Amino acid sequence: MQIEKELEARGQSHLLRWQGELNDAQRGRLNRQIEEIDWDILESIQTPESLQWGDIRPITGLSLAQTEENRAEYFSAGKSALQAGKLVAVLLAGGQGTRLGSSAPKGVYDIGVTRPLYIFEQLIENLKTVCKSCETTVPLLIMTSEKNDGETRAFFEEHGYFGYPKAYVRFFVQAMAPCVDLHGKILLEAKDRLAVSPNGNGGWYQSLKRAGLHRDPLLAHAEWFNVFAVDNVLQHIADPVFLGATILSGRKSGAKVVRKTRPEEKVGVLCLEDGLPSVIEYYEISERLANLRGEDGNLVYSYGVILNYLFHAETLEKIASAKIPVHAAKKKIPYLNDRGETVLPETENGYKFETLILDLIKLMGSCLPCEVEREKEFAPIKNKTGVDSVDSARELLKKNGVKL
């Protein structure tokens, strides 16, 4: 009865139109999905057309030379924090390898040539290297999705966690967001199921809390979260130099960045907006700002983010209830029509919603950009061949001494 009133008040009563045809189990499943809807997502939508930027200016950060000059000091501070259990690594691994021609979790993709080498395996090796150099073990949280959770857990079990201590690993599932039609009506995927999609990487902390991991003894001393993406196989995870530099700077977040090689490169740009750190996506930045050069001839807005961030835990908790902008993307979404038939649309028929981790940077209030060497820390795997592909990542791994 309460669900019926809620849906009626929100103009979504159509979600219960097939109730009479459902058995108790199906009805319970649908009701649980409805109860879990985050209505705020549908009320704070941003589309690319509706975005309005404030006063955009360059942000100052650590250059490669500055980091090298202070490396010993940064490493010492970071190592001490790691040994005290103050950092938790968070791997964002909710995606599938669709663009690689695989329906499996992206992290299980084999990038080896003469031997098997999985994306997950390489990331774990990167983390093990840091743990060895700092004589400690870093807690690792892995965010999966409803679609790949079981397969991801089974994969790690099958491969013995690639030698990483299982006691230091936790999995949690990314929350989902409902899909709507072009008029804002939530779509049904089946008579007993809403059409949903992952709520975006900006919701990682809420998903972590939803899973109760913030109360896990493994996180008892956590003061920093190092969040990173599954598709960059050269990620330096729990990097003590990056951590130490961010701690000593007094800023509440940190971002690893590479210098853009050209104005049109497809990476988000770290800058200041109205005095606060912000990231402008490559498809949002104006042509003028993208091409702007300083007196030295270099791009003014050159800090390209690589999705390797540090977040101060206490500040994260303070902003946990703040509304993160919700980005709406027009998509072709399969749905159930009024006759109870599944429709596979040929054109975009609705919106999927997601929050983006880059929006958390602004809410944190301050950020330290930390420049890293592209060829040592940035080998994204977005495609099977070409730019940012399996092929290009293999070449970079070889350059860094990884046996393929």
N, C-alpha and C positions, 0 to 999 in steps of 0.2 A: 504493500500500500504506500509506504514511504517512497519507494522507488518511482511508483506511478506519479505521485505528486511532484517529485523532483523533476522528472522528465517533462511533465505537463507544463510546469513553470518555466522550463527552458526551451520549450517548443520542440522537444525531441521524443514525443510519445510514440512515434512510428517504430521505435526500437522494440516495442513490445507487441507489434502487430501479429507475430506468429506464436505468441505464448500458448494459445490453445492447442497447438500441434506439437508442443515440446513435452518430453517426459521430465521427471523430476531432476535427473542429472543434468539434462540440457538446460533446463530453466535455471538451475543453480549456477551453472557455468556462466550463462549470460548475465544473471544478476550480479555475480562477482565482478565481471568486467565493467558493468555499469557503475558499481559502487567505487571502483578504482579510478574512474575518470577524473583527471585533474582539469576541472572546469576553467581554471585560470589560463590554461594553455589556449583555450578558444576565445579568451577575452583580451589577450595582449599580443595580437598578431602583427608581425612586420612582414611586408613583402618588399622585394627590391625596389619597387616603384614608390613605396611609402617612406623609405629611409631618408632621414634628413641629418646631415652632419653638422656639427658645431664648428668651432675654430680649430682647424687642423694645423699642427706644428710638429717639427721633428722632435724626437726624444733622444736624450743622451744615454749612452750605454758603455759597456766595456768593450774596447777593441781587442783584437788578438794580441797586439803589443802590450796593452795594459794588463791583460790577464797573465801574459808570460812574465812580465816584470814582477807581479805579485803572486805568482803561482804557489810558492812555498807557503806563504801566509794563508792563502785561500785553502790549499790542500789540508793544512793542519787543522784549520777551523772546521772544515767539512768532515774530515776523518773523525774528529772528536765527536761531532754530532751523530755521525753514523754509528760509532761504537756505543753511544748512549741510547741508541734505538729511537732517535728523534726524527728519522725519515722513513716514510713508507712509500714504496713504488707502486704505481697504479697503471696497469696495462689496459688500454682500451682495445678490446678484441671482439666487439659485437658484430663485425661485418663478415660477409661471405666473400669468397674469391670469384665472384661473378665475372668481373672484367678480365680475370685470368683464365676463364673457361672452366671454372670449378664451382660446384654448388656447396662445397665443404667450407668450414671456417677458413678465413684467409690465412690464419697463422699455421695451418697444417700444410700449406703449399710447399712443395719440395723445390728448392732453388739450387740443389746440388747438380754437379755435372758428372763427376767420377764416383760420387758417393751420395747417399741421401743427406740432405741438409734442409731442415724445415725452417720456416720463418720463426716459429716459436723457439726452436732450438738455438738459432743464432742470437736471438734476443736474450735467452737465458745465459748463453755463453758470455755475452757482453756484460751481463749483471754479475756473473761469477768472477769475471776479471776484476771488477771493482771490489767485490767482497774479499777477494784474496789480497789485493793491495792494501785494503784497510783493516784486514784481520777481523772481519765481522760478517754477519749474515743479515741482509736487508729483508724485512717483510715485503711480500709481493701479493698484491690484490689484482685479480684478473676479472675485468668486466666483460661478460658475455651478453648474448641476447636470447630471447625465448627460442629463436630458431637454431642457435648453435651451442647452447649451454651444455647439453648432454654429450654431444660429440666432442666438445672441447675438453671437458673433464675426463672423458674416456681416453682421449689422445694423450693427455699428460700422464694418466695412470699407465697406459700401455708402454710409454717411453720412460717410465721411472722418473718423471719430472726433469729429465735430461741432467740428472745428477744434482739438482737443487733440492735442499731439504724440504720435504713435503710439509713438515710442521710449520714452515714459514710462508706457506701459500694458501690463499683463500680465493674462492670464486664468488661472484655476485652477479645477478642478472639485471641488465638495463631495463628501466621502466619503459612502458609503451605509451603511445599517444594515439587517440582516435583519429581516423581520417574522415573528412567531411566532403560533401559535394560543393559545387560552386556557390550554393546558397546557404552554406553553413550547417546543413543537416548531416548528422553523423551517419556514415554508411555502414551497412551490414555486409559481412563477408559470407555469412550463412544465417539460417534462421535462428541459430543459437550462438552466434559469434559476431562481435563488432569487427569492422575492418580497422586494423591498427598497424602502426609502424613504430620503430624505435624512436624514443623522444630526443635523440641527439646527444652528442658527447658533453654538452653543457649540463646535462642532468646527472653526471657521474656521481657527484657528492650526495645528491638526494637518493640516488639508487643505492649507494653504499650504506647510507643511514637506514633506508627502507629494509635492507638485509640485516640490520643490527650489527654491522661490522664496527661501527664507531665504539661499541661496548666490548669488542673482542680484546682479551688480554694482550694479544699480539701488538695492539695499537696503544697500549697503556702509556707509553712515553712519547707518542708521536707528536711532533711539532710542525712537521712539513710533509706535504704530499708531492711526490714527483710523478706527474701524469704524462704518459707518452703513448704514441700511436703504434699499432701493430705493424704498419707497413714500411717503417724505416729501419732497415736491418743493420744500419751503422749507428743506431742510437747509443750514446753513452748514458747509461741509466744509473741513477744514484751517484752521479759524478761529484766527487768530493770538492773539486775546484769550483764548480758551478754553485754547489750548496754553500760552501764557505764564503764565496763572493757575495751571494745574496744575503746571507746572515749578517755579514759585516757591513753591508750597505744600509741595513735597517729597513729595507723595502719589504713589502708584504707579499710580493710575488716575483718570480724571475722567468725569463723566456730565453731559450736558446734561439739564436738567429744566425742566418747566413746572409752575406751581402748579395743582393740581387745582381744577376749577370746582365739583365736587360730589362727595360721598362715594362715589357709585356709578360715577364715571367709569372707563372701561375702560382704565386705564393701570397699569403696575406702579409700586409705591411704593418709593423708596429710603429706607432706614433703617439702624439698627445692630441686629445680632443677636449677642448675646454679645460686644459690643464691636467686631465686625467689620462692614464695610459689606455690605449685603445688599439684595436686591430681592424684595418680596412681590408676586406677581401679583395682579391685581384680583379673580380668582376664588378666591384663597387667603386674602386678608386678612379678619379677623373683622369682623363688623358693628360691634362696639364700637370697635376701632381705627380703622376707616374713618370713623366718625362723631365721633371724639374731637376736641374743640376746646379751644384754649388760652384764657387770660384775655382775649386780644384778639379772641376770637370766630372766629379762623381755624382751619382744620383743622390738627391737630398733624402728621399724616402726609400732607403735601401735595405732596411732591416726586415728580411723575410723570415717569418716564423716557421718552425719545422715541427710543431706540436710536441714540444718537450718543455713542460712548464713546472715551476715550483709554486706551491700555494701554502701560505702560512695557515696552519690548522685553526688557530683561535680566531683569526679574521674570517676564515671560511665559515665557521660556525656563526659568527655575528651576522653574516650576510645570507645565511641559509634560507631565511624567510623572504629575502628580497626577490622581487620579480625579475627573472632573467628574460630578456627579449625573446619572443618566440618567432622563429622564421618560418614563413609559409612558402611551400614550393608546389607549383602546379604539377600534377602527375596524372598518369593513366592508372586508375585504381579499380581493380576488379570489384564488383559489388553485386548484391542481390536486388533485383528490381521488384516492382509492386506485385508481380505475378509469381514471385519466389524463384525466379530464374537467375542463374549466374551470368553476368554480362562482363565480357572482356573488352573494354572500350578501345576504340581506335584513335581517339583524340583525348587530350587532357580533360578530365571530368571532375577533378576535385583537388583538395589540398592535403599534403602531408605536413606535419608540424615537427620542428625540432629546435632544441636550444643548442647553442654553440659554445664550446669551451672558451673561445676567444672573448666572448662577452663577459666572462668571469673576471678577466683581467681588469676591466674598467671598475667593476664593483670592488675589487681588492684595494683600489685607491692609489697604489704605487707599484712600479714594476722595474726590475733591472734587466735590460737587454744584455745578453752575453753572447758576443760574436764567437762563432766556432768555425773551424776549417771545413768547408763544404765537402771536400773529398775524403775527409776522415769521419764525418758525422752525419752526412745526408745522402742516403741512398734509398729514396722512396720507391715503392713498388705499386704503381697505380695501374699499369698496363702490362700485357704479355710481351710486347715488343715496342721499340721506339723510345720516346722520351719517358723518363721516370718508369722504367719497365723492369721486368725480370732480367733482361739482357744487360741494361745499364747498371743495375745493382750488382750483378755478377762481376762486371768489370771493376767496379769500385771495391768490392770485397776482395778481389784478387790483389788489387793495389795495396790493400791494407793487410795482406799476408794471410788471408783466410783461405784454407784449402777447400776447393770445390770438387 
